[in-house]
Amino acid sequence: MELLDWKNLPFGYVKTDYNIRSVYKDGMWGKPEISSSEYIDIHMAATGLHYGQEAFEGLKAYMGKDGKIRLFRWQENAKRMMSSAEGIKMAVVPEEMFRDAIFKVIGMNRKFVPPYGSGASLYIRPLLFGSGAEVGVKPSHEYTFLVFVTPVGPYFKEGIKPVNMLICRDYDRAAPLGTGVFKVGGNYAASMRAVIAARNGGYASTIFLDAKEKRYIDECGPANFFGIKDNTYITPKSESILNSITNMSLIEIAQDMGMKTERRQVPVEELATFVETGACGTAAVISPIAKIVDPDKNMIYKYCKDGQPGKDSMKLYNKLVAIQCGDESDTHGWITIVE
Ligand SMILES: *Cc1c(COP(=O)(O)O)cnc(C)c1O
């Protein structure tokens, strides 16, 4: 009998056997501990609870045809978590400690890595937060680093389906000199009103504009935005967006495929000139966009003829997923095998 119904796994939380935790105290990280509890004991005055000292990461491991488990560019997640920690004045998790923790947890939960060809993968969630008690506003003297894993189904169960997006001018996610460039929970809290308003209107998510001028595209909910025209992959440059590792990789793959690439400000009106648009991130890899509605300007931008994803988006998607699963050779050195 199979452990789980891999083909029908939701994109949600499923309990696994083990997680790993480590506590930073008196200026140093303690020995990582394996736990089989889904709960953590947390001080009621922890800064992570009161003042949002919390950062996280998300990455996926795939089972290959050869039975090997592959991790995609984990070093980038390690670096980004270090940057997020510094960004909100938390203790930094060194790269080796991050690596040891994720590889250990994946290895111990090996049976939860979905089989090759199921479309599902093992999602890895590293988490770092201030766990020491403070009442005044100051960085904690104690931190907890935790990694859990959970098998997740394919984001799009019935094949890739283009989504609709709503342009949001009523709420901002992050300011140019704020914390938008860090992967911290506070940015997600700040985005909830806009995301829920969009969902209530029947949209997949919201497109945030730059908070200062409201002229340029920032992010697509919790994902980066890209547009394609004239054989060019274009993605926003901004001081308030999270640098997506998926996006960085798509840029390189686009170049490999002979496309030009640009990272620059993308004015809202430019939406009218793109042939394809999409959102990208670890969860869905690429969500092609069928329609973007800008109610304040009375504009509707349409892509995806007959409801089908555009051909360049699909080419990029297929190539990246093939590298992640090990079906295509890893010419960039992005893959690490989990022994
Ligand atoms: C995590 C995240 C992304 C996607 O980044 P990936 O590294 O591709 O998973 C994009 N935007 C925001 C706000 C995020 O938090």
The ligand as a MOL file (V3000), in Angstrom:
LIG
                    3D

  0  0  0     0  0            999 V3000
M  V30 BEGIN CTAB
M  V30 COUNTS 15 15 0 0 0
M  V30 BEGIN ATOM
M  V30 1 C 9.1530 33.3880 -1.5110 0
M  V30 2 C 8.6470 34.5420 -2.2930 0
M  V30 3 C 8.7310 34.5860 -3.7050 0
M  V30 4 C 9.2270 33.4280 -4.5120 0
M  V30 5 O 10.5680 33.1520 -4.3210 0
M  V30 6 P 11.1710 31.7440 -4.7560 0
M  V30 7 O 12.5610 31.7990 -4.2670 0
M  V30 8 O 11.0930 31.6780 -6.2310 0
M  V30 9 O 10.3280 30.7100 -4.1070 0
M  V30 10 C 8.2920 35.7270 -4.3420 0
M  V30 11 N 7.7810 36.7660 -3.6660 0
M  V30 12 C 7.6780 36.7630 -2.3230 0
M  V30 13 C 7.0850 37.9320 -1.6320 0
M  V30 14 C 8.0980 35.6520 -1.6010 0
M  V30 15 O 7.9830 35.6650 -0.2600 0
M  V30 END ATOM
M  V30 BEGIN BOND
M  V30 1 1 1 2
M  V30 2 1 2 3
M  V30 3 2 2 14
M  V30 4 1 3 4
M  V30 5 2 3 10
M  V30 6 1 4 5
M  V30 7 1 5 6
M  V30 8 2 6 7
M  V30 9 1 6 8
M  V30 10 1 6 9
M  V30 11 1 10 11
M  V30 12 2 11 12
M  V30 13 1 12 13
M  V30 14 1 12 14
M  V30 15 1 14 15
M  V30 END BOND
M  V30 END CTAB
M  END
